[in-house]
Amino acid sequence: MAEDIKTSGQDKRNQSDVVKGDFSTILIGVGTLLDSTMAPLSKIVAQALDSLTVVAKQILEGVNSSIGGKK
């Protein structure tokens, strides 16, 4: 009888360890997926902002030269 109680207690601990292990594996997988997705996305956003900066500078230079300013 005591063996049955010990065995069932160990089974419950082993099952909870498996669930904790699976959950941590899922969290690590999700973190890795987000990291690998965000890195290229941030590069795209940075390039878009650089392009907008160049365009804005050209527009301002055009406005400045059209109202008679010097370069």
MARZA-154884 format. One line per field, with one value per residue: residue in one letter; residue number from 1; z, y, x of N, C-alpha, C, CB in turn. Coordinates in nm, 4 decimals, padded with zeros to 6 digits. Each point is the difference from the previous one (the first is absolute). Glycine has a CB too. Layout:
// MARZA-154884
residuo	[A  ...]
num	[NUM  ...]
nz	[Z  ...]
ny	[Y  ...]
nx	[X  ...]
caz	[Z  ...]
cay	[Y  ...]
cax	[X  ...]
cz	[Z  ...]
cy	[Y  ...]
cx	[X  ...]
cbz	[Z  ...]
cby	[Y  ...]
cbx	[X  ...]
// end
This chain:
// MARZA-154884
residuo	[M  A  E  D  I  K  T  S  G  Q  D  K  R  N  Q  S  D  V  V  K  G  D  F  S  T  I  L  I  G  V  G  T  L  L  D  S  T  M  A  P  L  S  K  I  V  A  Q  A  L  D  S  L  T  V  V  A  K  Q  I  L  E  G  V  N  S  S  I  G  G  K  K]
num	[1  2  3  4  5  6  7  8  9  10  11  12  13  14  15  16  17  18  19  20  21  22  23  24  25  26  27  28  29  30  31  32  33  34  35  36  37  38  39  40  41  42  43  44  45  46  47  48  49  50  51  52  53  54  55  56  57  58  59  60  61  62  63  64  65  66  67  68  69  70  71]
nz	[00.0000  -00.0390  -00.3118  -00.0518  00.1197  -00.1729  -00.2676  00.0395  00.0728  -00.2674  -00.1771  00.1088  -00.0656  -00.2970  -00.0638  00.1048  -00.1783  -00.2574  00.0620  00.0327  -00.2784  -00.1601  00.1162  -00.0847  -00.3004  -00.0335  00.0959  -00.2085  -00.2392  00.0649  00.0126  -00.2846  -00.1315  00.1058  -00.1088  -00.2945  -00.0085  00.0997  -00.2128  -00.2492  00.1659  00.0569  -00.3110  -00.0843  00.2006  -00.1054  -00.2994  00.0759  00.1458  -00.2484  -00.1870  00.1898  -00.0010  -00.3142  -00.0086  00.2089  -00.1674  -00.2635  00.1463  00.1070  -00.2823  -00.1297  00.2101  -00.0398  -00.3115  00.0204  00.1937  -00.2062  00.1638  -00.1049  -00.0481]
ny	[-00.1198  00.1248  -00.0793  00.1767  00.2572  -00.0210  -00.0217  00.2573  00.1830  -00.0805  00.0680  00.2952  00.0447  -00.0978  00.1991  00.2547  -00.0755  -00.0026  00.2865  00.1293  -00.1162  00.1189  00.2898  00.0172  -00.0962  00.2392  00.2153  -00.0886  00.0234  00.2939  00.0972  -00.1075  00.1475  00.2808  -00.0253  -00.0563  00.2559  00.2213  -00.0450  00.0774  00.2178  00.1723  -00.0049  00.1243  00.2401  00.0822  00.0275  00.1901  00.2065  00.0199  00.0819  00.2324  00.1319  00.0249  00.1421  00.2229  00.0884  00.0429  00.1873  00.1926  00.0381  00.0839  00.2240  00.1209  00.0405  00.1375  00.2404  00.0648  -00.2680  00.0453  -00.3143]
nx	[00.0818  00.2847  00.0031  -00.2602  00.1367  00.2631  -00.1577  -00.1755  00.2558  00.1438  -00.2548  -00.0006  00.3077  -00.0312  -00.2378  00.1592  00.2595  -00.1841  -00.1163  00.2876  00.0956  -00.2374  00.0434  00.3028  -00.0661  -00.2033  00.2117  00.2158  -00.2067  -00.0768  00.3033  00.0630  -00.2452  00.0839  00.2933  -00.0870  -00.2117  00.2040  00.2390  -00.1696  -00.1678  00.2604  00.0897  -00.2802  00.0264  00.2883  -00.0976  -00.2431  00.1903  00.2004  -00.2402  -00.0939  00.2918  -00.0034  -00.2797  00.0770  00.2545  -00.1704  -00.2091  00.2225  00.1407  -00.2786  -00.0519  00.2864  -00.0306  -00.2961  00.1112  00.2861  00.1507  00.2789  -00.0212]
caz	[00.0000  00.0047  -00.1310  -00.0944  00.0261  -00.0477  -00.1458  -00.0576  00.0238  -00.0958  -00.1318  -00.0089  -00.0125  -00.1325  -00.0975  00.0100  -00.0565  -00.1457  -00.0416  00.0146  -00.1057  -00.1279  -00.0013  -00.0185  -00.1380  -00.0843  00.0189  -00.0682  -00.1435  -00.0359  00.0087  -00.1139  -00.1184  00.0027  -00.0218  -00.1402  -00.0812  00.0279  -00.0494  -00.1366  -00.0030  00.0474  -00.1068  -00.1027  00.0521  00.0005  -00.1384  -00.0422  00.0633  -00.0685  -00.1300  00.0246  00.0360  -00.1242  -00.0762  00.0697  -00.0219  -00.1378  -00.0074  00.0654  -00.0865  -00.1138  00.0477  00.0331  -00.1229  -00.0737  00.0597  -00.0176  00.0959  -00.0536  00.0494]
cay	[00.1198  00.1154  00.0050  00.0593  00.1439  00.0560  -00.0079  00.0975  00.1319  00.0185  00.0180  00.1367  00.0911  -00.0181  00.0613  00.1455  00.0371  -00.0076  00.1159  00.1179  -00.0076  00.0303  00.1409  00.0808  -00.0217  00.0816  00.1404  00.0227  -00.0021  00.1235  00.1079  -00.0121  00.0385  00.1457  00.0614  -00.0152  00.0798  00.1420  00.0514  00.0514  00.1034  00.1249  00.0488  00.0579  00.1278  00.0930  00.0400  00.0870  00.1307  00.0641  00.0473  00.1164  00.1116  00.0488  00.0678  00.1243  00.0943  00.0484  00.0908  00.1255  00.0702  00.0537  00.1157  00.1063  00.0600  00.0680  00.1310  00.0857  -00.0262  -00.0547  -00.1319]
cax	[-00.0818  00.0899  00.0655  -00.0953  -00.0066  00.1267  00.0027  -00.0929  00.0579  00.1080  -00.0615  -00.0534  00.1138  00.0579  -00.0903  00.0095  00.1301  -00.0132  -00.0798  00.0854  00.0998  -00.0644  -00.0370  00.1210  00.0439  -00.0886  00.0374  00.1282  -00.0288  -00.0696  00.0979  00.0904  -00.0768  -00.0157  00.1307  00.0392  -00.0914  00.0159  00.1282  -00.0119  -00.1029  00.0597  00.0874  -00.0872  -00.0489  00.1132  00.0249  -00.1104  00.0201  00.1135  -00.0501  -00.0853  00.0879  00.0598  -00.1065  -00.0337  00.1096  -00.0111  -00.1157  00.0368  00.0956  -00.0765  -00.0780  00.0944  00.0531  -00.1071  -00.0300  00.1166  00.1070  00.1250  00.0372]
cz	[00.0000  -00.1325  -00.1038  00.0164  -00.0501  -00.1516  -00.0626  00.0214  -00.0966  -00.1402  -00.0169  -00.0150  -00.1388  -00.1067  00.0071  -00.0533  -00.1518  -00.0510  00.0101  -00.1100  -00.1354  -00.0105  -00.0213  -00.1414  -00.0963  00.0125  -00.0699  -00.1506  -00.0468  00.0050  -00.1170  -00.1289  -00.0067  -00.0292  -00.1466  -00.0931  00.0158  -00.0574  -00.1445  -00.0104  00.0448  -00.1041  -00.1101  00.0445  -00.0011  -00.1411  -00.0511  00.0599  -00.0626  -00.1345  00.0166  00.0374  -00.1246  -00.0812  00.0653  -00.0206  -00.1411  -00.0150  00.0622  -00.0821  -00.1204  00.0379  00.0265  -00.1263  -00.0786  00.0606  00.0021  00.0996  -00.0672  00.0585  00.0875]
cy	[00.1270  00.0166  00.0648  00.1511  00.0670  00.0037  00.1031  00.1418  00.0298  00.0207  00.1414  00.1002  -00.0098  00.0636  00.1515  00.0488  -00.0007  00.1195  00.1263  00.0021  00.0339  00.1478  00.0880  -00.0168  00.0837  00.1472  00.0338  00.0035  00.1270  00.1182  00.0001  00.0433  00.1505  00.0708  -00.0077  00.0787  00.1491  00.0569  00.0487  00.1135  00.1339  00.0581  00.0668  00.1364  00.1039  00.0495  00.0936  00.1389  00.0741  00.0568  00.1230  00.1226  00.0615  00.0783  00.1324  00.1052  00.0582  00.0978  00.1344  00.0790  00.0604  00.1220  00.1155  00.0661  00.0734  00.1342  00.0903  -00.0219  -00.0552  -00.1380  00.0091]
cx	[00.0867  00.0732  -00.0910  -00.0052  00.1277  00.0040  -00.0928  00.0511  00.1120  -00.0545  -00.0515  00.1135  00.0616  -00.0878  00.0079  00.1340  -00.0054  -00.0776  00.0833  00.1059  -00.0584  -00.0341  00.1227  00.0546  -00.0836  00.0380  00.1310  -00.0205  -00.0673  00.0968  00.0961  -00.0691  -00.0176  00.1316  00.0401  -00.0916  00.0279  00.1296  -00.0106  -00.1022  00.0574  00.0951  -00.0816  -00.0505  00.1117  00.0303  -00.1090  00.0158  00.1174  -00.0444  -00.0870  00.0824  00.0625  -00.1031  -00.0362  00.1085  -00.0059  -00.1157  00.0352  00.1013  -00.0708  -00.0806  00.0923  00.0529  -00.1082  -00.0367  00.1237  00.1107  00.1228  00.0245  00.1208]
cbz	[00.1211  00.2473  00.0580  00.0031  00.2017  00.2050  00.0162  00.0401  00.2384  00.1426  -00.0035  00.1397  00.2459  00.0770  00.0162  00.1988  00.2011  00.0084  00.0757  00.2494  00.1314  -00.0070  00.1519  00.2448  00.0591  00.0268  00.2182  00.1879  00.0129  00.0896  00.2456  00.1160  00.0064  00.1649  00.2338  00.0538  00.0220  00.2062  00.1551  -00.0843  00.0443  00.2363  00.0518  -00.0746  00.1441  00.2015  -00.0389  -00.0188  00.2131  00.1140  -00.0874  00.0731  00.2217  -00.0020  -00.0760  00.1704  00.1645  -00.0815  00.0090  00.2207  00.0738  -00.0938  00.1011  00.2097  -00.0092  -00.0659  00.1410  -00.0933  00.1737  -00.0280  -00.2015]
cby	[-00.1276  -00.0315  -00.2061  -00.2110  -00.0391  -00.0848  -00.2431  -00.1575  -00.0191  -00.1400  -00.2411  -00.0662  -00.0207  -00.2121  -00.1978  -00.0033  -00.0946  -00.2505  -00.1132  00.0000  -00.1713  -00.2320  -00.0501  -00.0219  -00.2332  -00.1683  -00.0019  -00.1130  -00.2453  -00.0936  -00.0106  -00.1875  -00.2192  -00.0257  -00.0598  -00.2260  -00.1796  -00.0334  -00.1568  -00.2263  -00.1735  -00.0811  -00.1819  -00.2302  -00.1210  -00.1167  -00.2170  -00.1992  -00.0906  -00.1579  -00.2335  -00.1533  -00.1084  -00.1958  -00.2220  -00.1315  -00.1271  -00.2150  -00.1958  -00.1067  -00.1559  -00.2277  -00.1499  -00.1211  -00.1807  -00.2217  -00.1081  00.1616  -00.0404  00.2319  -00.1047]
cbx	[-00.1801  00.0279  00.1310  -00.1349  -00.1483  00.1142  00.0539  -00.1911  -00.0614  00.1489  -00.0625  -00.1985  00.0441  00.1078  -00.1520  -00.1531  00.1152  00.0082  -00.2111  -00.0390  00.1197  -00.0923  -00.1932  00.0530  00.0742  -00.1871  -00.1198  00.1229  -00.0195  -00.2170  -00.0187  00.1201  -00.1189  -00.1858  00.0660  00.0908  -00.1729  -00.1340  00.1185  00.0636  -00.1763  -00.0209  00.1651  -00.0684  -00.1677  00.0941  00.1185  -00.1515  -00.0944  00.1605  00.0079  -00.1832  00.0476  00.1592  -00.0894  -00.1287  00.1414  00.0977  -00.1587  -00.0452  00.1822  -00.0120  -00.1723  00.0632  00.1719  -00.0859  -00.1779  -00.1518  -00.1695  00.0950  -00.0952]
// end
